[in-house]
């Protein structure tokens, strides 16, 4: 599952959540899950019965419905259909249960119920591929929601809520250690790095040396060798946070980070001077202002 933002498109995400919820539920209910499905003539009976229900759910979401009570008939209908297919492959049943759990979280904004459903999935379908997914989500959902709330609480001119981690060299890393210089915090993956124009950032740093700014990168990758190779090949000198957990790394969850984002610009005193600037030009403007360069 991918719960992070892909920036500079992040401002559109709240408007897209209903659409994402519809896609999440309908695609989860109808997707093939193993090689057996490749040789099945058309959808299974379970899928055929669930399809009109998922279409009704999607229509309601697109019409702006978010209250779980407005979906009672459809949710009851799903349960009734599932009760008639107890011999369906566990992987397929677990897939539907997983979609329902995530729908309660992302669509109905009910993480408590989502976690309850994921716990039940673990108990009922322990041998499926969805059991470890459920276990991972049970741990991550509270952190993800806390990160969303933290980010929403940030404001321009206010102190940045700092972190204390180790960088890829094993050294302590925090924004406090950069105090006295402006700081740009960005999130990235090797596959999305081109969107962030690292070459321009390097040139901008050199332009204002020795009185320049710091960059802290948060890697959203899982392959350390890949990340180190990219940094070395491209001569990227910035300090990096990497813990191998991909989009669910510690800082990614804490601050609701995206996959290719200029996340925050801080001034010399550690105050937020830009939140999720969308373009390199906006980043440059914020950094120059923080540097107090005429």
C-alpha positions in Angstrom: 0.0 0.0 0.0 1.1 3.5 -0.8 -0.1 6.1 1.7 2.4 8.9 1.0 2.0 12.0 -1.1 3.6 12.4 -4.5 4.5 16.1 -4.6 4.2 18.9 -6.0 0.7 17.6 -6.6 0.0 17.2 -2.9 -2.5 20.1 -2.6 -4.9 18.1 -4.7 -4.9 15.0 -2.5 -7.8 15.9 -0.2 -10.1 16.4 -3.2 -8.9 13.1 -4.6 -9.6 11.0 -1.5 -13.2 10.1 -2.5 -12.0 8.9 -5.9 -9.1 7.0 -4.3 -11.4 5.4 -1.9 -13.7 4.2 -4.7 -10.8 2.9 -6.7 -9.4 1.2 -3.6 -12.6 -0.6 -2.7 -13.7 -1.6 -6.3 -10.3 -2.7 -7.5 -9.6 -4.6 -4.3 -12.9 -6.5 -4.6 -12.4 -7.3 -8.3 -8.7 -7.8 -8.7 -7.1 -11.2 -9.7 -4.9 -12.5 -6.9 -3.0 -15.5 -8.3 -2.1 -17.5 -11.3 -5.4 -19.5 -11.1 -7.3 -16.4 -12.0 -5.4 -16.1 -15.3 -7.0 -19.3 -16.5 -10.5 -18.6 -15.1 -13.2 -17.9 -17.8 -14.4 -14.5 -16.7 -15.0 -13.3 -13.1 -15.7 -15.8 -10.4 -19.3 -16.0 -9.0 -18.1 -14.1 -5.9 -16.7 -11.4 -8.1 -19.8 -11.2 -10.2 -22.0 -10.7 -7.1 -19.7 -8.1 -5.6 -19.3 -6.0 -8.7 -22.7 -4.2 -8.6 -22.3 -3.6 -4.9 -18.8 -2.0 -5.4 -20.3 0.1 -8.3 -22.9 1.4 -5.9 -20.3 2.3 -3.4 -18.2 4.0 -6.0 -21.2 6.1 -7.2 -22.0 7.2 -3.6 -18.4 8.2 -3.0 -18.2 10.2 -6.2 -21.4 11.9 -5.1 -19.6 13.1 -2.0 -20.7 10.5 0.6 -18.3 9.8 3.4 -20.5 8.8 6.4 -20.4 5.1 7.0 -24.1 5.1 7.8 -24.8 6.0 4.2 -23.1 2.7 3.1 -24.9 0.4 5.5 -26.9 -1.4 2.8 -23.8 -2.0 0.6 -21.7 -3.2 3.5 -24.4 -5.6 4.7 -24.8 -6.8 1.1 -21.1 -7.6 1.0 -21.3 -9.6 4.2 -24.3 -11.5 2.9 -22.5 -12.4 -0.3 -19.4 -13.5 1.6 -21.5 -15.7 3.8 -22.7 -17.6 0.8 -19.1 -18.4 -0.4 -17.4 -20.0 2.7 -15.5 -22.4 0.4 -14.0 -19.5 -1.7 -10.2 -19.5 -1.8 -8.9 -17.9 1.5 -6.7 -15.6 -0.5 -9.7 -14.1 -2.3 -11.8 -13.8 0.8 -8.8 -12.2 2.6 -8.5 -9.7 -0.2 -12.1 -8.6 0.2 -11.7 -8.3 4.0 -8.5 -6.3 3.5 -10.2 -3.9 1.2 -13.1 -3.4 3.6 -10.6 -2.7 6.5 -8.6 -0.1 4.5 -11.9 1.4 3.3 -13.0 2.0 6.9 -9.7 3.8 7.5 -9.2 5.9 4.3 -12.8 6.4 3.4 -14.8 6.4 6.6 -12.0 7.9 8.7 -12.4 5.1 11.3 -8.9 3.8 12.1 -10.2 2.0 15.2 -12.6 -0.1 13.2 -10.0 -0.6 10.5 -7.6 -2.1 13.0 -10.3 -4.3 14.4 -11.0 -5.7 11.0 -7.3 -6.2 10.3 -6.9 -8.1 13.5 -9.8 -10.3 12.6 -8.3 -10.9 9.1 -5.0 -12.0 10.8 -6.9 -14.5 12.9 -9.2 -15.9 10.2 -6.7 -16.0 7.3 -3.3 -16.5 8.8 -1.8 -18.3 5.8 -2.7 -15.7 3.2 -0.5 -12.9 1.8 -2.9 -10.4 3.4 -2.0 -11.5 7.0 1.4 -9.9 7.0 0.0 -6.8 5.2 -2.6 -6.6 8.0 0.1 -6.9 10.7 2.1 -4.1 9.0 -0.9 -1.8 8.7 -2.0 -2.4 12.3 1.4 -0.9 13.4 1.5 1.8 10.7 -2.0 3.3 10.8 -1.7 5.1 14.1 1.7 6.5 13.0 0.3 7.6 9.6 -2.6 9.4 11.2 -0.4 11.0 13.7 1.8 12.3 10.9 -1.1 13.7 9.1 -2.2 15.6 12.2 1.4 16.8 12.9 1.7 18.2 9.4 -1.7 19.9 9.6 -0.5 21.6 12.9 2.6 23.1 11.3 2.4 26.8 10.5 4.7 29.4 8.9 6.9 31.1 11.4 6.5 28.4 14.0 9.4 26.2 15.3 9.8 23.0 13.3 9.0 19.9 15.5 12.5 18.3 15.3 13.7 14.7 15.0 16.7 12.9 16.3 17.9 10.0 14.1 21.1 8.7 12.5 22.2 9.6 9.0 23.5 7.1 6.5 27.0 7.6 7.9 25.8 6.7 11.4 26.1 10.2 12.7 23.3 12.0 14.8 21.0 13.9 12.5 18.5 16.7 13.5 17.6 20.1 12.3 19.0 21.5 15.5 22.5 20.4 14.5 22.0 22.7 11.4 21.1 25.8 13.5 22.5 29.0 12.1 21.8 27.9 8.5 18.6 27.6 6.6 17.5 24.0 6.0 15.7 22.4 3.1 14.2 19.0 4.0 13.2 16.9 1.0 11.9 13.4 0.5 12.8 11.3 -2.5 13.3 7.9 -4.2 15.9 7.1 -6.8 13.1 6.7 -9.3 11.6 10.1 -8.5 14.9 12.1 -8.0 14.8 13.8 -11.4 11.6 15.6 -10.4 13.6 17.4 -7.7 16.3 18.9 -9.9 19.2 18.0 -7.7 21.6 19.7 -10.1 19.9 23.0 -9.6 20.0 22.6 -5.8 23.7 21.9 -5.9 24.3 25.0 -8.1 22.2 27.1 -5.7 24.2 25.9 -2.7 27.5 26.7 -4.5 26.2 30.1 -5.5 25.9 31.2 -1.9 28.9 29.5 -0.4 30.3 29.7 2.2 27.1 31.3 3.7 24.8 28.7 2.2 22.0 26.4 3.3 21.8 22.8 4.4 19.8 20.0 2.7 18.5 16.9 4.5 17.3 14.1 2.3 14.8 11.5 3.5 15.1 8.4 1.3 11.8 6.6 0.7 13.6 3.6 -0.9 14.1 0.1 0.5 17.4 -0.8 -1.2 20.4 0.8 0.6 22.9 -0.2 -2.2 20.7 1.5 -4.8 20.5 4.7 -2.7 24.2 4.8 -2.0 25.0 4.1 -5.7 22.8 7.0 -6.8 24.3 9.4 -4.3 27.8 8.5 -5.3 27.2 8.5 -9.0 25.5 11.9 -9.0 27.8 13.5 -6.4 25.0 14.3 -3.9 26.7 15.5 -0.7 23.7 16.0 1.5 23.1 14.1 4.7 20.5 11.4 4.2 18.1 9.5 6.4 17.5 5.9 5.3 16.1 3.0 7.3 15.1 0.6 4.6 11.3 0.8 5.3 10.5 2.7 2.1 7.4 4.9 2.3 6.9 3.8 5.9 10.2 4.9 7.2 10.3 6.6 10.6 10.5 10.2 9.3 8.1 9.5 6.4 5.4 8.5 8.9 6.2 11.2 11.4 5.8 14.0 8.9 3.5 12.5 6.3 6.2 12.7 3.6 5.8 12.1 -0.1 7.9 10.4 -2.7 9.4 13.4 -4.5 8.8 16.5 -2.4 10.4 19.6 -1.3 8.9 19.2 2.2 10.0 22.1 4.4 12.3 25.1 4.3 13.5 26.3 7.8 15.1 29.6 8.6 18.4 30.0 10.6 16.5 29.6 13.9 14.6 26.5 12.9 11.3 28.1 12.1 9.2 27.0 9.2 9.4 29.4 6.3 7.9 27.3 3.6 5.5 24.3 3.7 5.6 21.9 0.7 6.7 24.3 -1.9 5.7 22.9 -5.3 8.4 24.1 -7.6 12.2 24.7 -7.5 11.5 28.4 -8.0 9.4 28.5 -4.8 12.2 26.6 -2.9 14.8 29.0 -4.2 12.8 32.0 -3.2 12.2 30.7 0.3 15.9 29.8 0.8 17.2 33.1 -0.4 14.7 34.8 1.9 16.0 32.7 4.8 19.6 33.4 3.9 18.6 37.2 4.0 20.6 37.8 0.8 19.9 41.2 -0.8 
